[in-house]
Amino acid sequence: MDTSRSRRTPRALRTAALAALLTTGALTAAAPDAHADGARVETRVGAAAGVTESVVRVKVPLPASFGTRPQACDWLSYLRYRSSAGPTASADADRVLVAQPGILEGAGAFDSVARNTVTRAAEQGEHIEFWALDRRSNCLEDHTGIDSGDQHTAVDYYYRGRRVNGRTFAGFAGNGQLGWMAGLGIERTVRDQYDLLTTELPDQNLRKRKLLCGGHSLGGVVTGYFATADFDGDPATTADAGYNQCAGYFALDTTVSTSLADLSGSIPDDTDLPDVGLGYGAVQAGLDSGVLPRSLSAPVLLNPETMTLLAIAGVGALQNPGGESDLPAYLPSNADIEATNRFLFSKDTAAFLSGSPAVKDFRLTNEAVLGALLDDNSVPLAFLQSSVGFFDGGPVTDKNFPVANGGSQQPGLSGTRYKAIPAEPHGPLYTWRDYDRVGAPDDPGHRSSDGTPFTDPGEEVTDIQELARSLARQPLDFTEQYFPTKLVTDIELAGSPQVRRLVVHPDGLTADPTLTVLAGDGLLAGRVPAGLHPVIADGYQHLDVLTAAPVQNDGRPEPVSTHLARFAETPE
């Protein structure tokens, strides 16, 4: 990749464009549009850079057998991105891309790739739409604190009981409150997609011509089950078959399949997932009774309380990006937050065990806090990594916890990049060097203790302000606080009769053209399935396929959205 500064987008122009997105693309109090009819509500979010965004909610009640649940959980939601110069009715668009989220992921994670794809298509003369789907369980999330736009207000709302806009946070839901989620498996997930698509676009012939179905990470597997599903109970009639709802499939750092085999490393080992050796019946009984957790969680980072911190960090990065952060000190002290801080910000095992130095001991800007939480040179969880730049403003050192840099365990769950951490507690103010400033003349070019460069311009692809916007300014979350355990256990138990029966049309996996785009340093790096012939996005991590900036450090348009736009023009 050419890293010369002369080929990059002038930062002033890019900053101005981003500012327009941040100011006009924020969630507003706009009234629902003319499509609101009691069963469907569409609310305009904003329009910027030729892309109009709205949040759509469609009432699709669960069967009574699911039991008691909040009223909001009888609605399905998605983010709708369309060309501002195109038609207002989805049926009149040239193409509609429908994307399923990955594990622990919400619709907001697609914000950048959706905007970029709609823009690239418009440049080709095509007016397309991108629908980022939200899983039904995201109905449990409360955005009030994040929507305040103030970091302290958000912390006070979620952790100290502060009333905001007339509302008090009801607390993070425990397993005993999630009984209805025991039924949210793969069958319900694909049925929700079918019900949503048939409600929004009732003409099956139109769906078959115009819809492209796909997803990111686990969303590729969900798409595989959708493609092979039968929705009317009669396998002999195929107009309702999943593959006949789509003109093609797309897979973003995943494959369209009915197996988790290609996603090794996408599910952390320290969650409370039941042993699949129990069998389908025993697992389901455990979920129904509450003996097994109905929502995927872990003691560190991956639970509702700590996942909320990512959005709060995004609020701070937007509110005052270069200001010194007091978030680590302002957060309440409890076991979850303390364990998460130690896991993410310990340079070695001794620091993790002792808690010293702690993240509170370092001076970090708000952008640096967000970078530390999600950058591939910092966070040791591959499925949460993006390439948003690097620490600046002071010396750094190797982060050798939980895996040592250069060790044999470096790939897989931890990712491929060497990890770094600020070296001087109580020292300089550590700032953040954005993706397009890595390799600039003033970049000190930090190296690890064995001489390996921590990063270079070809490995940095995501703008930290765009990432913050996706985390903190979307009406549907970037992360997923309550991921249904049953969705994963169903797929892990794919050989059981109860799940195998859902694959009614196995040829549906290959019935339509497929575009596969893989992150060069993502979950399938170095082990691309034979015969797949994917597009490889060099230097990308797992999340970068969703979050990458529209112009890359080689001066070229972002490749994932470029290939999606081409595929939308003529699937092949």
C-alpha positions as CSV (number, residue, x, y, z in Angstrom):
1,M,0.0,0.0,0.0
2,D,1.3,3.4,-0.9
3,T,1.7,5.4,2.3
4,S,2.7,8.8,0.8
5,R,1.0,11.7,2.5
6,S,0.4,13.4,-0.9
7,R,-2.1,10.8,-1.9
8,R,-4.3,11.1,1.2
9,T,-7.4,13.1,1.5
10,P,-6.6,16.6,2.9
11,R,-7.4,16.3,6.6
12,A,-9.2,19.7,6.7
13,L,-11.6,18.6,4.0
14,R,-12.2,15.2,5.6
15,T,-12.7,16.9,9.0
16,A,-15.3,19.3,7.5
17,A,-17.2,16.4,5.9
18,L,-17.2,14.4,9.2
19,A,-18.4,17.5,11.1
20,A,-21.3,17.7,8.7
21,L,-22.2,14.1,9.5
22,L,-21.9,14.5,13.2
23,T,-24.1,17.6,13.3
24,T,-26.8,16.7,10.7
25,G,-26.6,12.9,11.2
26,A,-27.4,12.9,14.9
27,L,-30.7,11.4,16.2
28,T,-33.2,14.2,16.3
29,A,-36.7,14.5,17.8
30,A,-38.2,14.5,14.4
31,A,-41.8,13.2,14.2
32,P,-42.4,9.9,12.4
33,D,-43.0,10.3,8.7
34,A,-46.1,9.7,6.7
35,H,-45.6,5.9,6.8
36,A,-46.4,5.8,10.5
37,D,-49.7,3.8,10.8
38,G,-49.6,2.2,14.2
39,A,-47.9,-0.9,13.1
40,R,-44.9,0.8,11.4
41,V,-43.0,3.9,12.5
42,E,-40.2,5.5,10.6
43,T,-38.3,8.4,12.2
44,R,-35.9,10.5,10.3
45,V,-32.4,10.5,11.9
46,G,-30.7,13.0,9.5
47,A,-29.2,13.5,6.1
48,A,-25.6,14.3,5.2
49,A,-23.2,13.8,2.3
50,G,-26.0,12.5,0.1
51,V,-27.2,9.8,2.5
52,T,-30.5,10.0,4.4
53,E,-30.9,7.8,7.5
54,S,-34.0,6.8,9.4
55,V,-34.9,4.3,12.0
56,V,-37.8,2.0,11.2
57,R,-39.8,0.0,13.7
58,V,-42.4,-2.6,12.5
59,K,-44.8,-4.3,14.9
60,V,-44.4,-8.1,14.6
61,P,-45.6,-9.6,17.9
62,L,-44.1,-12.7,19.3
63,P,-46.3,-15.7,19.8
64,A,-48.0,-16.0,23.2
65,S,-45.8,-19.0,24.0
66,F,-42.8,-16.7,24.5
67,G,-44.4,-15.4,27.7
68,T,-44.2,-12.1,29.4
69,R,-41.9,-9.5,27.8
70,P,-41.7,-5.7,27.4
71,Q,-44.1,-4.3,24.8
72,A,-41.1,-2.9,22.9
73,C,-40.0,-6.5,22.2
74,D,-43.0,-7.1,20.0
75,W,-41.4,-4.7,17.4
76,L,-38.6,-5.3,14.9
77,S,-36.2,-2.4,14.1
78,Y,-33.7,-1.5,11.5
79,L,-31.6,1.5,10.3
80,R,-32.5,2.5,6.8
81,Y,-29.9,4.3,4.8
82,R,-30.8,5.6,1.3
83,S,-29.6,7.9,-1.4
84,S,-31.0,11.4,-0.7
85,A,-31.2,11.9,-4.5
86,G,-33.1,8.6,-5.0
87,P,-36.7,7.5,-4.5
88,T,-38.3,7.7,-1.1
89,A,-40.0,4.3,-1.4
90,S,-37.8,1.3,-0.8
91,A,-39.6,-0.6,-3.5
92,D,-38.4,1.9,-6.1
93,A,-34.8,1.7,-5.1
94,D,-32.4,0.0,-7.6
95,R,-31.3,-2.5,-4.9
96,V,-31.8,-3.0,-1.1
97,L,-29.0,-4.6,0.9
98,V,-30.3,-6.3,4.1
99,A,-27.6,-7.0,6.7
100,Q,-27.7,-9.2,9.8
101,P,-25.4,-8.2,12.7
102,G,-22.7,-10.4,14.2
103,I,-22.4,-11.6,17.8
104,L,-22.7,-8.9,20.4
105,E,-23.4,-6.4,17.7
106,G,-26.3,-4.1,16.9
107,A,-27.5,-2.3,13.8
108,G,-25.4,0.8,14.7
109,A,-22.2,-1.1,13.9
110,F,-23.1,-0.9,10.1
111,D,-23.2,2.9,10.1
112,S,-20.0,3.6,8.2
113,V,-20.2,0.8,5.7
114,A,-23.9,1.6,5.0
115,R,-23.2,5.2,4.3
116,N,-20.1,4.4,2.2
117,T,-21.9,1.8,0.1
118,V,-24.9,4.1,-0.6
119,T,-22.4,6.8,-1.6
120,R,-20.3,4.5,-3.8
121,A,-23.5,3.3,-5.6
122,A,-24.7,6.8,-6.2
123,E,-21.4,7.6,-7.9
124,Q,-22.2,4.8,-10.3
125,G,-25.7,6.2,-10.9
126,E,-27.4,3.7,-8.7
127,H,-29.8,4.6,-5.9
128,I,-29.7,1.8,-3.4
129,E,-30.7,1.3,0.2
130,F,-28.9,-0.4,3.1
131,W,-30.9,-1.9,5.9
132,A,-29.0,-2.7,9.1
133,L,-31.1,-5.1,11.1
134,D,-31.4,-5.1,14.9
135,R,-32.0,-8.4,16.7
136,R,-35.3,-8.4,18.6
137,S,-33.5,-8.7,22.0
138,N,-32.1,-5.2,21.5
139,C,-35.5,-4.0,22.6
140,L,-34.2,-4.2,26.1
141,E,-31.6,-1.4,25.7
142,D,-32.1,2.1,27.1
143,H,-30.4,4.9,25.1
144,T,-31.5,7.8,27.4
145,G,-28.1,8.4,29.0
146,I,-26.1,8.1,25.7
147,D,-28.6,10.3,23.9
148,S,-27.9,13.1,26.4
149,G,-24.6,13.7,24.6
150,D,-22.8,14.3,27.9
151,Q,-20.5,11.7,29.4
152,H,-21.0,12.6,33.0
153,T,-24.8,12.6,32.5
154,A,-24.6,9.1,30.9
155,V,-22.5,7.7,33.8
156,D,-24.8,9.2,36.3
157,Y,-27.9,7.8,34.5
158,Y,-26.7,4.2,34.1
159,Y,-24.7,3.8,37.3
160,R,-25.9,6.4,39.9
161,G,-29.7,6.5,39.4
162,R,-29.8,10.1,38.0
163,R,-33.1,11.0,36.4
164,V,-32.6,12.2,32.8
165,N,-35.4,13.7,30.6
166,G,-38.0,12.5,33.1
167,R,-36.7,8.9,33.1
168,T,-34.8,6.8,35.6
169,F,-32.8,3.8,34.4
170,A,-34.5,0.6,35.4
171,G,-31.2,-1.3,35.8
172,F,-29.4,-3.9,33.7
173,A,-31.7,-7.0,33.3
174,G,-30.7,-10.1,35.1
175,N,-31.2,-13.7,33.9
176,G,-34.5,-14.0,35.8
177,Q,-36.0,-11.2,33.8
178,L,-35.1,-12.8,30.4
179,G,-37.3,-15.8,30.4
180,W,-38.8,-14.9,27.0
181,M,-35.3,-14.9,25.5
182,A,-35.0,-18.7,26.0
183,G,-36.9,-19.0,22.7
184,L,-34.8,-16.5,20.6
185,G,-32.8,-19.0,18.6
186,I,-32.0,-19.4,14.9
187,E,-35.5,-20.3,13.9
188,R,-37.0,-17.1,15.4
189,T,-34.2,-15.0,14.1
190,V,-34.7,-16.0,10.5
191,R,-38.5,-15.9,10.9
192,D,-38.1,-12.3,12.1
193,Q,-36.1,-11.4,9.0
194,Y,-38.7,-13.0,6.7
195,D,-41.6,-11.3,8.5
196,L,-39.9,-8.0,8.3
197,L,-39.1,-8.3,4.6
198,T,-42.5,-9.5,3.6
199,T,-44.1,-6.7,5.6
200,E,-41.9,-4.0,4.1
201,L,-41.8,-5.3,0.6
202,P,-44.9,-7.6,0.1
203,D,-44.2,-8.4,-3.6
204,Q,-42.1,-11.6,-3.6
205,N,-41.0,-11.1,-7.2
206,L,-39.7,-7.7,-6.3
207,R,-37.8,-9.1,-3.3
208,K,-36.2,-11.7,-5.5
209,R,-35.1,-9.1,-8.0
210,K,-33.9,-6.4,-5.6
211,L,-32.9,-7.7,-2.2
212,L,-29.3,-8.7,-1.4
213,C,-29.1,-10.6,1.9
214,G,-26.1,-10.9,4.0
215,G,-24.3,-10.0,7.2
216,H,-21.2,-9.6,9.3
217,S,-19.5,-12.4,11.3
218,L,-22.3,-14.5,12.8
219,G,-24.7,-12.6,10.4
220,G,-23.2,-14.8,7.6
221,V,-24.4,-17.9,9.4
222,V,-27.8,-16.4,10.1
223,T,-28.0,-15.6,6.3
224,G,-27.1,-19.2,5.6
225,Y,-30.0,-20.5,7.7
226,F,-32.3,-17.9,6.1
227,A,-31.3,-19.0,2.6
228,T,-32.1,-22.7,3.4
229,A,-35.3,-22.0,5.3
230,D,-38.9,-22.8,4.4
231,F,-41.4,-20.3,5.7
232,D,-44.9,-21.7,4.8
233,G,-44.5,-25.3,6.1
234,D,-44.7,-26.8,2.7
235,P,-41.3,-27.6,1.1
236,A,-42.9,-28.3,-2.3
237,T,-43.8,-24.6,-2.6
238,T,-40.7,-22.5,-3.0
239,A,-41.8,-18.9,-3.4
240,D,-41.5,-18.6,0.3
241,A,-38.1,-20.3,0.5
242,G,-35.3,-18.0,1.9
243,Y,-33.2,-18.2,-1.2
244,N,-36.2,-16.9,-3.2
245,Q,-36.3,-13.7,-1.2
246,C,-32.8,-12.6,-2.4
247,A,-31.1,-11.8,-5.6
248,G,-27.7,-12.5,-4.0
249,Y,-25.8,-12.9,-0.8
250,F,-22.9,-10.9,0.8
251,A,-20.6,-12.0,3.6
252,L,-18.5,-9.5,5.6
253,D,-15.6,-11.3,7.3
254,T,-17.6,-14.4,7.4
255,T,-19.1,-17.0,5.1
256,V,-22.7,-17.8,4.1
257,S,-23.1,-21.2,5.7
258,T,-25.0,-23.1,8.4
259,S,-21.9,-23.8,10.5
260,L,-19.7,-21.9,13.0
261,A,-16.6,-23.7,11.7
262,D,-15.4,-20.6,9.8
263,L,-15.8,-18.3,12.7
264,S,-13.3,-19.9,15.2
265,G,-12.3,-17.1,17.6
266,S,-15.5,-15.1,17.2
267,I,-17.0,-16.4,20.5
268,P,-14.9,-15.8,23.6
269,D,-14.1,-18.9,25.7
270,D,-14.8,-17.4,29.1
271,T,-18.5,-16.9,28.6
272,D,-21.0,-19.1,30.3
273,L,-22.0,-21.0,27.2
274,P,-23.2,-24.5,28.0
275,D,-21.3,-27.5,26.9
276,V,-22.9,-28.7,23.6
277,G,-22.3,-32.2,24.9
278,L,-25.5,-31.8,26.9
279,G,-27.6,-32.1,23.8
280,Y,-30.4,-29.9,22.4
281,G,-33.1,-31.0,24.9
282,A,-30.9,-30.5,28.0
283,V,-29.7,-27.1,26.8
284,Q,-33.2,-25.9,26.0
285,A,-34.4,-27.1,29.4
286,G,-31.6,-25.2,31.0
287,L,-32.5,-22.1,29.1
288,D,-36.2,-22.4,29.9
289,S,-35.6,-22.9,33.6
290,G,-32.9,-20.2,33.9
291,V,-30.3,-22.7,35.1
292,L,-28.3,-21.7,32.0
293,P,-27.9,-18.0,31.1
294,R,-30.4,-16.7,28.5
295,S,-28.0,-13.9,27.5
296,L,-24.4,-14.3,26.6
297,S,-22.2,-12.6,29.2
298,A,-18.7,-12.8,30.7
299,P,-17.1,-11.4,33.8
300,V,-14.9,-9.0,31.8
301,L,-16.2,-6.5,29.2
302,L,-18.8,-8.8,27.7
303,N,-21.9,-8.0,29.8
304,P,-24.5,-5.2,29.7
305,E,-22.9,-3.1,32.4
306,T,-19.5,-3.0,30.8
307,M,-20.6,-3.0,27.1
308,T,-22.4,0.3,27.9
309,L,-19.0,1.8,28.6
310,L,-18.0,1.6,24.9
311,A,-20.9,3.9,24.0
312,I,-20.1,6.2,26.9
313,A,-16.5,6.4,25.7
314,G,-17.8,7.3,22.3
315,V,-19.8,10.1,23.8
316,G,-16.6,11.5,25.4
317,A,-14.6,11.2,22.2
318,L,-17.3,13.3,20.4
319,Q,-17.9,15.7,23.2
320,N,-14.3,16.7,23.8
321,P,-11.9,14.6,21.7
322,G,-8.6,16.2,22.8
323,G,-9.6,17.0,26.3
324,E,-8.2,15.0,29.2
325,S,-10.5,12.2,30.2
326,D,-11.8,11.7,33.7
327,L,-13.9,8.8,32.7
328,P,-11.8,6.1,34.6
329,A,-12.0,8.1,37.8
330,Y,-15.6,9.2,37.3
331,L,-17.0,5.6,36.9
332,P,-18.2,3.9,40.1
333,S,-15.9,1.3,41.5
334,N,-17.4,-2.2,41.3
335,A,-16.1,-5.7,40.5
336,D,-17.2,-5.7,36.8
337,I,-15.7,-2.3,36.0
338,E,-12.5,-3.0,38.0
339,A,-11.9,-6.4,36.3
340,T,-12.6,-4.9,32.9
341,N,-10.2,-2.0,33.4
342,R,-7.5,-4.4,34.6
343,F,-8.0,-6.8,31.7
344,L,-7.8,-4.1,29.1
345,F,-5.2,-1.8,30.6
346,S,-2.6,-4.1,32.3
347,K,0.8,-4.3,30.6
348,D,1.6,-7.7,32.2
349,T,0.3,-10.3,34.6
350,A,1.8,-8.6,37.6
351,A,0.0,-5.4,36.8
352,F,-3.3,-7.3,36.3
353,L,-3.0,-9.1,39.7
354,S,-1.9,-6.0,41.6
355,G,-4.1,-3.4,39.9
356,S,-1.1,-1.1,39.6
357,P,-0.5,0.9,37.6
358,A,-4.2,1.2,36.8
359,V,-5.8,3.1,34.0
360,K,-6.6,5.9,36.5
361,D,-2.9,6.5,36.8
362,F,-2.5,7.6,33.2
363,R,-3.4,10.9,31.6
364,L,-5.4,10.1,28.5
365,T,-7.6,12.2,26.2
366,N,-11.1,11.1,25.5
367,E,-10.1,9.9,22.1
368,A,-7.2,7.9,23.6
369,V,-9.7,6.2,26.0
370,L,-11.8,5.1,23.1
371,G,-8.8,4.0,21.1
372,A,-7.6,1.9,24.1
373,L,-10.9,0.2,24.2
374,L,-11.3,-0.8,20.6
375,D,-8.0,-0.4,18.7
376,D,-6.2,-3.6,17.4
377,N,-3.0,-2.5,19.1
378,S,-4.7,-2.3,22.4
379,V,-7.7,-4.5,23.0
380,P,-6.9,-8.2,23.3
381,L,-10.2,-9.5,21.8
382,A,-10.0,-10.0,18.1
383,F,-13.8,-9.7,17.4
384,L,-13.8,-6.2,19.1
385,Q,-10.8,-4.8,17.2
386,S,-10.7,-2.0,14.7
387,S,-7.7,-0.1,13.2
388,V,-8.2,3.4,14.4
389,G,-4.7,4.7,14.8
390,F,-2.3,4.7,17.7
391,F,-1.3,6.3,21.0
392,D,0.5,9.6,20.8
393,G,2.0,12.2,23.1
394,G,4.3,10.0,25.1
395,P,6.3,6.7,25.2
396,V,4.6,3.3,25.0
397,T,5.6,-0.2,25.9
398,D,4.6,-3.7,25.1
399,K,1.3,-4.9,26.4
400,N,2.0,-8.6,27.3
401,F,-1.3,-9.4,28.9
402,P,-3.2,-11.6,28.5
403,V,-1.0,-12.8,25.6
404,A,2.7,-11.9,25.1
405,N,3.6,-9.9,22.0
406,G,5.1,-12.3,19.4
407,G,4.0,-15.4,21.3
408,S,2.6,-18.5,19.6
409,Q,-0.9,-17.6,20.9
410,Q,-0.9,-14.2,19.2
411,P,-3.4,-15.0,16.4
412,G,-6.9,-16.3,17.2
413,L,-8.8,-14.7,20.0
414,S,-6.2,-12.0,20.7
415,G,-5.7,-11.0,17.1
416,T,-2.5,-10.6,15.0
417,R,-1.3,-7.1,16.0
418,Y,1.3,-6.5,18.6
419,K,-0.3,-4.7,21.6
420,A,1.0,-1.5,23.2
421,I,0.2,0.5,26.3
422,P,1.3,3.9,27.6
423,A,4.6,3.6,29.5
424,E,4.5,6.5,32.0
425,P,1.8,6.7,34.7
426,H,1.3,10.2,36.1
427,G,3.3,11.4,33.1
428,P,2.4,13.2,29.8
429,L,-1.1,13.6,28.4
430,Y,-1.5,10.7,26.0
431,T,-3.4,11.7,22.9
432,W,-4.6,9.7,19.9
433,R,-3.0,9.7,16.4
434,D,-5.9,9.0,14.0
435,Y,-5.6,6.4,11.2
436,D,-4.6,8.9,8.5
437,R,-1.8,10.5,10.6
438,V,0.0,7.2,11.2
439,G,3.2,7.4,9.1
440,A,3.1,11.2,8.9
441,P,6.4,13.1,9.2
442,D,5.8,13.8,12.9
443,D,5.0,10.2,13.7
444,P,7.7,8.7,16.1
445,G,7.0,5.2,14.7
446,H,6.8,3.2,17.9
447,R,8.3,-0.3,18.0
448,S,7.9,-3.2,20.4
449,S,10.8,-4.5,22.5
450,D,11.8,-6.9,19.8
451,G,12.0,-4.2,17.2
452,T,8.7,-4.9,15.4
453,P,6.7,-1.8,14.4
454,F,3.4,-1.7,16.3
455,T,1.7,-0.4,13.1
456,D,2.0,1.3,9.8
457,P,-0.3,3.3,7.5
458,G,-1.4,0.2,5.6
459,E,-2.8,-1.3,8.7
460,E,-4.8,1.7,9.8
461,V,-8.2,2.1,8.1
462,T,-10.9,3.5,10.5
463,D,-11.4,7.1,11.6
464,I,-11.8,7.3,15.3
465,Q,-14.4,10.1,15.1
466,E,-16.5,8.0,12.7
467,L,-16.3,5.1,15.2
468,A,-17.3,7.4,18.0
469,R,-20.3,8.6,16.0
470,S,-21.4,5.0,15.3
471,L,-21.2,4.2,19.0
472,A,-22.8,7.3,20.4
473,R,-25.0,8.9,17.8
474,Q,-27.1,6.1,16.5
475,P,-30.6,5.3,17.6
476,L,-29.9,1.6,17.6
477,D,-26.8,0.4,19.4
478,F,-23.4,-0.5,18.0
479,T,-23.0,-3.2,20.6
480,E,-25.5,-5.7,21.8
481,Q,-26.1,-5.9,25.5
482,Y,-28.4,-8.9,25.6
483,F,-27.2,-11.4,23.0
484,P,-29.5,-14.5,23.0
485,T,-27.5,-17.6,24.1
486,K,-30.0,-19.8,22.3
487,L,-28.9,-18.3,18.9
488,V,-25.4,-19.7,19.4
489,T,-26.3,-23.0,21.1
490,D,-28.7,-23.8,18.3
491,I,-26.0,-23.3,15.7
492,E,-23.5,-25.2,17.7
493,L,-26.0,-28.0,17.9
494,A,-26.6,-27.9,14.1
495,G,-26.5,-31.7,13.9
496,S,-29.4,-32.2,16.3
497,P,-32.8,-33.1,14.7
498,Q,-34.4,-29.9,16.2
499,V,-31.9,-27.7,14.2
500,R,-31.3,-29.9,11.2
501,R,-35.0,-29.8,10.3
502,L,-34.6,-26.0,9.7
503,V,-32.3,-26.6,6.7
504,V,-35.1,-27.5,4.3
505,H,-33.5,-26.2,1.1
506,P,-29.8,-26.9,1.5
507,D,-29.1,-25.9,-2.1
508,G,-30.3,-22.5,-1.2
509,L,-26.7,-21.7,0.0
510,T,-25.5,-21.7,-3.6
511,A,-28.8,-20.7,-5.4
512,D,-27.8,-17.1,-5.6
513,P,-24.5,-15.3,-6.4
514,T,-22.4,-14.5,-3.3
515,L,-19.9,-11.7,-2.6
516,T,-17.5,-12.6,0.2
517,V,-15.3,-9.8,1.6
518,L,-12.7,-10.8,4.2
519,A,-10.6,-8.7,6.5
520,G,-7.0,-9.3,5.7
521,D,-6.2,-9.6,9.4
522,G,-9.6,-10.7,10.5
523,L,-11.1,-14.0,11.8
524,L,-10.4,-16.0,8.7
525,A,-6.9,-14.6,8.1
526,G,-4.6,-17.2,6.7
527,R,-7.3,-19.9,6.5
528,V,-9.7,-18.9,3.7
529,P,-12.0,-21.8,2.9
530,A,-11.1,-23.5,-0.4
531,G,-13.0,-22.3,-3.4
532,L,-14.3,-19.2,-1.7
533,H,-12.5,-16.7,-4.0
534,P,-13.1,-13.7,-1.6
535,V,-12.2,-10.1,-1.9
536,I,-9.5,-9.4,0.7
537,A,-9.4,-6.0,2.5
538,D,-5.7,-5.7,3.3
539,G,-4.9,-4.5,6.8
540,Y,-8.4,-4.8,8.0
541,Q,-9.5,-6.3,11.3
542,H,-12.8,-8.0,12.0
543,L,-14.7,-4.7,12.8
544,D,-13.0,-2.7,10.1
545,V,-15.1,-4.2,7.4
546,L,-18.0,-2.2,9.0
547,T,-16.2,0.9,10.3
548,A,-13.5,1.8,7.8
549,A,-13.3,5.4,6.5
550,P,-14.5,6.2,3.0
551,V,-11.0,7.1,1.8
552,Q,-8.0,5.0,2.8
553,N,-4.3,5.9,3.3
554,D,-3.4,4.9,-0.2
555,G,-5.9,7.6,-1.5
556,R,-8.3,5.0,-2.8
557,P,-12.0,4.5,-1.9
558,E,-12.8,2.1,0.9
559,P,-12.8,-1.4,-0.7
560,V,-15.6,-3.2,1.2
561,S,-18.2,-0.6,0.3
562,T,-16.8,-0.3,-3.2
563,H,-17.2,-4.0,-3.9
564,L,-20.7,-4.0,-2.2
565,A,-21.8,-1.2,-4.5
566,R,-20.5,-3.1,-7.6
567,F,-22.2,-6.2,-6.5
568,A,-25.5,-4.3,-6.0
569,E,-25.2,-3.1,-9.5
570,T,-24.9,-6.5,-11.0
571,P,-24.8,-9.5,-8.6
572,E,-22.6,-12.2,-10.1
